[in-house]
Amino acid sequence: MPDLENPNPAKKSSDSRWLSNLRQPDLIRISDMDLTTTTYGCDQDWYADHWQRQAGCGPCTAATILYYLSRSRHSLRHLYTANSHAQEDFTTFMSEIWHYVTPGRMGVNEASILADGVITYAAGHQVRLKAAILKIPGLPQRNEASDDFLDFIKHGLDLDCPVAFLNLSNGQLANLDSWHWVTITGLFAENSPAVFAIIADSGEQKEIDLTRWYQTSWLGGAVVYFTVD
């Protein structure tokens, strides 16, 4: 697997395994107040309420993406409203995002729920964002080739935009929960046709086989990224 410590295409151009990734992926890292532990993105378990912890992957993903956009672009810095980059203050930010990306009885089971919430939140902070959305249909209706799916993710990452990934069923991926949102921060390929993603999932950095997911996920899902309108 490519070096995850510094997956920057500009610095890793000789490593052909990297297909695309965020320019500064460490900007989504969050530390505790004592700076003793660090997470990769936020964790829905930080929510205080039981229902929020159970259904909070959508707003958690939205918060992680807004956090990266605010830290990687000076003009968008006011999208992040907490007092510090520490976990305790980030949890307050997550609670704010919950009011915009609010799970219903089925959670945040549509890409439009997350997209509309993020756009509305940004507009309230004088930022006009637009969402690019690609829906992946259920397996019986899906094309065999995964090119459009992978190209969409690559294009978002090439723009230095984290990609929200809605996975309604995990297929043959044991390390990915079904009915779940995560944040894609990089794409790479090993010595096989398979394409893998680096994701932020519940505060952990993981790698998942996107090719296998596309081939085996019965219900499909969606991918979303945001750019300035």
Stockholm file with secondary structure:
# STOCKHOLM 1.0

chainA/1-229         MPDLENPNPAKKSSDSRWLSNLRQPDLIRISDMDLTTTTYGCDQDWYADHWQRQAGCGPCTAATILYYLSRSRHSLRHLYTANSHAQEDFTTFMSEIWHYVTPGRMGVNEASILADGVITYAAGHQVRLKAAILKIPGLPQRNEASDDFLDFIKHGLDLDCPVAFLNLSNGQLANLDSWHWVTITGLFAENSPAVFAIIADSGEQKEIDLTRWYQTSWLGGAVVYFTVD
#=GR chainA/1-229 SS CCCSSSCCTTTCTTCTTEEEECSCGGGGEEECTTSSCEEESCCGGGSSSHHHHHHTHHHHHHHHHHHHHHHHCGGGGGGCCSSSSBHHHHHHHHHHHHTTSCCBTTBSCSHHHHHHHHHHHHHTTTCCEEEEEEEECCGGGCCSCCHHHHHHHHHHHHTTCCEEEEESCCTTCTTSCSSEEEEEEEEEECSSSCEEEEEEETTEEEEEEHHHHHHHCSSCEEEEEEEEC
#=GC SS_cons         CCCSSSCCTTTCTTCTTEEEECSCGGGGEEECTTSSCEEESCCGGGSSSHHHHHHTHHHHHHHHHHHHHHHHCGGGGGGCCSSSSBHHHHHHHHHHHHTTSCCBTTBSCSHHHHHHHHHHHHHTTTCCEEEEEEEECCGGGCCSCCHHHHHHHHHHHHTTCCEEEEESCCTTCTTSCSSEEEEEEEEEECSSSCEEEEEEETTEEEEEEHHHHHHHCSSCEEEEEEEEC
//
